[in-house]
Amino acid sequence: MSTNVTNDVVIFGLDNSKELSEQIGKVLKREIVPANKIVFADGERILSSSITVRNKNVFIICNTSKPVNDNLMDLLIFVDSLKRASAKYINVVITYYGYARQDRKVNGREPISSKLIADLLTKAGVTKIIAIDLHNPSIQGFFDIPVDDLRGQFIFSQELKSRKEKFVIVSPDHGGAVRARQLAELLQNGEEIAIIDKRRTGPNKCEIMGVLGEVENKNVVIFDDIIDTGGTIINAVKALKEKGAKKVIVAATHGLFSRGFDMFENNDLVDEVIVSNSTSQSQNLIGSNYKKLKVLSLAKFLALVIEANINKTSITEVYNAYSKRNIK
């Protein structure tokens, strides 16, 4: 893979995305530069570049999953250092956007933290955000800078197409119906969709009301953007099994697994869990002995997107290549 512009681009990988950054560097045939980092006894930190970035087009590969606040501060401090070092453009490839679920006020006197994070990143000096499956696409509107909200469906469609099976794509709630429909259309095999009808009773708690759609005697894929504690997904699996579903695969772009993966590994109702390596947690699970877990790499997809940004070409061409399976 080659690019038209070579000398004015610098790609950094923060330590929370070290493995993914290295994979992207191999695809792009570019050096991934680590950030210098010093942590003081009281927890304060300094991050800076070891090379000149003056008038450079800079990309930072990172995520803000657990520990969310530490990773977020690392990013903000590093962006500030690059701005003060006269970087021309600062593009943040943020594979998981922390606080994305606080995108609106549910109750009185609550914050809209995802907007706050957008303001902080912009004020720090970020000139463009490249994200993957923002929890709510409207978060793009919280920014006054360009945002590419990439679709994780393209990665998962490639994997599911290779299975040579037909699935019902299930959304775990009404809000994810569009995401499920997009994945079903990418599979191009006449896949149907179904929706879990649920109501949320508290943080990380929900009650399943029913299943909308036909799943009896069919293989299903529950597709979501985030697996956090896993309780909601496990309840959805139970509801699908009660409706007669055969194989149940759980798929999500961001695997947080706040309560660990054992609850999936030891559950007889779950056949497989597929996530991407967008978060520190899912990256740490690569190479584990879990038999039900498959972690898909975002490296090729993100490398193509970064290349498109460097060469000033359309990301639609990347999407089209994945849709047509024209990926080498």
C-alpha positions in Angstrom: 0.0 0.0 0.0 1.4 3.4 -1.0 0.3 7.0 -0.7 0.8 10.1 -2.7 2.2 12.1 0.2 4.9 10.6 2.4 7.1 13.2 4.1 4.5 15.4 5.8 2.6 12.6 7.5 3.3 11.2 11.0 1.2 8.4 12.6 1.3 8.0 16.4 -0.1 5.1 18.4 -0.9 5.6 22.0 -0.1 2.8 24.3 -3.8 1.8 24.8 -3.9 0.9 21.1 -0.3 -0.4 20.7 -1.1 -3.7 18.9 -3.7 -2.3 16.6 -1.4 0.6 15.7 1.4 -1.8 14.8 -1.0 -3.8 12.6 -2.1 -0.6 10.8 1.6 0.4 10.3 2.3 -2.9 8.7 -0.6 -2.5 6.2 0.4 1.1 5.4 4.2 0.2 5.4 4.7 3.2 7.7 6.4 3.7 11.0 4.1 4.1 13.9 5.6 6.5 16.4 4.9 6.0 20.1 4.3 9.0 22.4 6.8 9.8 25.1 5.0 9.4 28.4 6.0 10.3 31.9 3.7 9.6 34.9 4.5 11.4 38.2 4.0 10.0 41.6 0.7 11.9 42.1 -0.7 10.6 38.8 0.0 13.6 36.6 1.4 12.8 33.2 3.3 14.4 30.4 3.0 13.1 26.8 5.0 14.5 23.9 6.4 13.6 20.5 10.1 12.5 20.1 10.2 13.8 16.5 9.4 17.1 14.9 5.7 17.6 13.8 6.0 21.2 12.6 3.6 21.6 9.6 2.9 17.8 9.6 -0.3 16.0 9.0 -0.6 14.0 12.2 -2.7 10.9 13.0 -3.2 9.6 16.5 -4.5 6.0 16.9 -6.1 5.5 20.3 -9.2 4.5 22.3 -10.8 5.8 25.5 -12.1 2.6 27.0 -11.2 1.4 30.5 -9.6 3.3 32.3 -11.7 5.9 30.5 -10.5 9.0 32.3 -6.8 8.1 32.2 -7.0 7.4 28.5 -9.0 10.6 27.8 -6.5 12.8 29.7 -3.6 11.1 27.9 -5.2 12.0 24.6 -6.0 15.6 25.5 -2.5 16.2 26.8 -0.8 14.6 23.8 -3.0 16.7 21.4 -2.1 19.8 23.3 1.6 19.0 23.0 1.2 18.5 19.2 -0.7 21.7 18.7 2.0 23.6 20.6 4.6 21.9 18.5 3.0 23.5 15.4 1.4 20.3 13.9 -0.6 21.4 10.8 -3.4 18.9 11.2 -4.3 16.6 14.1 -6.5 13.7 13.1 -7.6 11.5 16.0 -8.5 7.9 15.1 -10.5 7.1 18.2 -11.6 3.5 17.9 -13.8 3.7 21.0 -15.3 7.0 22.1 -15.8 7.0 25.9 -18.9 8.7 27.4 -20.7 8.1 24.1 -23.7 6.7 26.0 -24.2 10.0 27.8 -25.5 11.7 24.6 -28.7 13.2 26.1 -30.5 14.1 29.3 -32.6 11.2 30.5 -33.4 12.7 33.9 -33.3 16.3 35.2 -29.9 17.9 36.1 -27.9 15.3 34.2 -24.9 16.2 32.0 -24.5 15.5 28.3 -21.0 14.2 28.7 -20.4 13.1 25.1 -20.9 16.8 24.1 -18.4 17.9 26.8 -15.8 15.4 25.5 -16.3 16.7 22.0 -15.7 20.3 23.2 -12.6 19.2 25.1 -11.1 17.5 22.1 -11.9 20.4 19.8 -10.5 22.9 22.3 -7.3 20.9 22.7 -6.6 21.2 19.0 -8.0 18.2 17.2 -8.9 19.1 13.6 -10.7 15.9 12.6 -12.2 12.8 14.4 -12.3 9.4 12.8 -14.5 7.2 15.0 -16.0 3.7 14.7 -19.7 3.1 15.5 -20.5 6.0 17.7 -23.2 4.9 20.1 -25.5 7.5 18.6 -24.6 8.9 15.1 -26.0 12.3 16.2 -22.8 12.7 18.4 -21.2 13.9 15.1 -23.2 17.1 15.6 -21.6 17.8 18.9 -18.4 18.6 17.0 -17.6 21.8 15.1 -14.8 19.9 13.2 -15.2 17.1 10.6 -16.1 13.6 11.9 -16.0 10.3 10.1 -18.2 7.9 11.9 -17.1 4.6 10.3 -19.5 1.6 10.2 -18.3 -1.5 11.9 -20.8 -3.5 9.8 -18.3 -3.7 7.0 -15.9 -5.7 9.1 -18.5 -8.1 10.4 -20.1 -8.6 7.0 -16.8 -9.9 5.7 -16.6 -12.4 8.5 -20.2 -13.6 8.3 -20.0 -13.9 4.5 -17.1 -16.3 4.9 -19.4 -18.6 7.0 -21.5 -19.6 4.0 -24.6 -19.6 6.2 -27.8 -17.6 6.4 -28.6 -15.7 9.5 -31.4 -13.6 11.0 -29.7 -10.3 12.1 -31.1 -9.3 15.5 -31.0 -5.9 17.0 -31.0 -6.0 20.9 -33.3 -2.9 21.0 -35.3 -0.7 18.7 -32.5 1.9 18.5 -30.2 -0.5 16.8 -32.7 -1.6 14.1 -30.9 0.6 11.4 -27.5 -1.0 12.3 -29.0 -4.5 12.0 -30.6 -3.6 8.7 -27.4 -2.3 7.3 -25.5 -5.5 8.2 -28.3 -7.6 6.7 -28.1 -5.7 3.4 -24.3 -6.0 3.3 -24.6 -9.8 3.6 -26.6 -9.8 0.3 -28.1 -13.2 1.1 -31.7 -12.1 1.8 -31.1 -11.9 5.5 -34.1 -11.0 7.6 -33.9 -8.9 10.8 -35.6 -9.2 14.2 -35.8 -6.8 17.1 -35.7 -7.5 20.9 -38.4 -5.4 22.5 -37.0 -4.3 25.9 -37.3 -1.5 28.3 -34.4 -0.1 30.4 -35.0 -0.2 34.2 -31.7 1.3 35.3 -28.0 1.5 34.4 -27.0 -1.8 32.7 -30.4 -3.2 33.6 -33.3 -4.0 31.3 -36.4 -6.1 31.0 -37.1 -8.1 27.8 -40.7 -7.7 26.7 -40.6 -9.9 23.6 -39.1 -10.7 20.2 -40.3 -8.9 17.0 -39.6 -11.2 14.0 -39.3 -14.8 13.1 -36.3 -16.7 14.6 -37.7 -20.2 15.1 -35.3 -22.9 13.8 -33.0 -20.2 12.4 -29.4 -19.2 13.1 -29.2 -15.7 14.5 -26.6 -13.0 15.0 -27.3 -10.4 17.7 -25.5 -7.3 16.5 -24.8 -4.3 18.7 -22.3 -1.5 19.0 -21.2 -2.2 22.6 -21.0 -5.2 25.0 -20.4 -3.7 28.4 -21.5 -5.9 31.4 -23.1 -8.4 29.1 -26.3 -8.7 31.1 -28.6 -7.2 28.4 -27.1 -9.5 25.7 -27.5 -12.6 27.9 -31.2 -11.8 28.4 -31.6 -11.3 24.7 -30.0 -14.7 24.0 -32.4 -16.3 26.4 -35.4 -14.7 24.8 -34.2 -15.9 21.3 -33.7 -19.4 22.5 -37.2 -19.4 24.0 -38.5 -18.4 20.6 -36.8 -21.5 19.1 -33.6 -19.9 17.6 -30.8 -22.5 16.8 -27.3 -21.1 16.8 -26.9 -17.8 18.5 -23.9 -15.6 17.7 -23.3 -12.4 19.6 -21.5 -9.7 17.7 -20.5 -6.2 18.7 -18.0 -3.6 17.5 -16.8 -2.7 21.0 -16.2 -5.4 23.5 -15.8 -3.8 26.9 -16.6 -6.9 29.0 -16.7 -5.0 32.3 -17.6 -8.2 34.1 -15.2 -10.4 32.2 -15.8 -12.9 29.4 -16.5 -16.0 31.5 -20.2 -15.2 31.6 -20.3 -15.8 27.8 -17.7 -18.7 27.7 -19.6 -20.7 30.4 -23.1 -20.0 29.0 -24.5 -23.0 27.0 -27.0 -20.7 25.1 -24.2 -18.7 23.5 -22.4 -20.3 20.6 -19.9 -17.6 19.8 -19.0 -14.0 20.5 -17.4 -11.8 17.8 -16.0 -8.4 18.5 -13.4 -6.0 17.0 -10.1 -5.0 18.6 -11.4 -1.4 19.0 -10.9 -1.4 22.8 -8.1 -2.1 25.2 -10.1 -4.9 26.8 -10.8 -6.8 23.5 -7.1 -6.3 22.5 -6.0 -7.9 25.8 -8.2 -10.9 25.1 -6.4 -11.8 21.8 -4.5 -15.0 22.3 -6.6 -16.1 25.3 -7.9 -19.6 25.7 -11.5 -18.6 25.3 -13.1 -21.0 22.7 -16.2 -18.9 22.1 -14.4 -15.6 21.4 -13.3 -14.3 18.0 -11.6 -10.8 17.8 -11.6 -9.2 14.3 -8.9 -6.8 13.4 -9.8 -3.3 12.3 -6.2 -2.7 10.9 -6.9 -3.1 7.2 -10.2 -1.1 7.3 -8.6 1.7 9.3 -5.4 1.7 7.2 -7.6 2.2 4.0 -9.4 5.1 5.7 -6.2 6.7 6.9 -4.8 6.3 3.4 -8.0 7.9 1.9 -7.5 10.9 4.3 -3.8 11.3 3.4 -4.6 11.1 -0.4 -7.8 13.2 -0.1 -9.9 10.5 -1.7 -13.4 9.4 -0.7 -14.1 6.9 2.1 -17.0 5.8 0.0 -14.5 3.9 -2.1 -13.4 2.0 0.9 -17.0 1.1 1.7 -17.6 0.0 -1.9 -14.6 -2.2 -1.8 -15.9 -4.0 1.3 -19.4 -4.3 -0.2 -18.0 -5.9 -3.3 -15.5 -7.9 -1.3 -12.7 -6.3 -3.4 -10.3 -6.3 -0.4 -6.9 -7.9 -1.0 
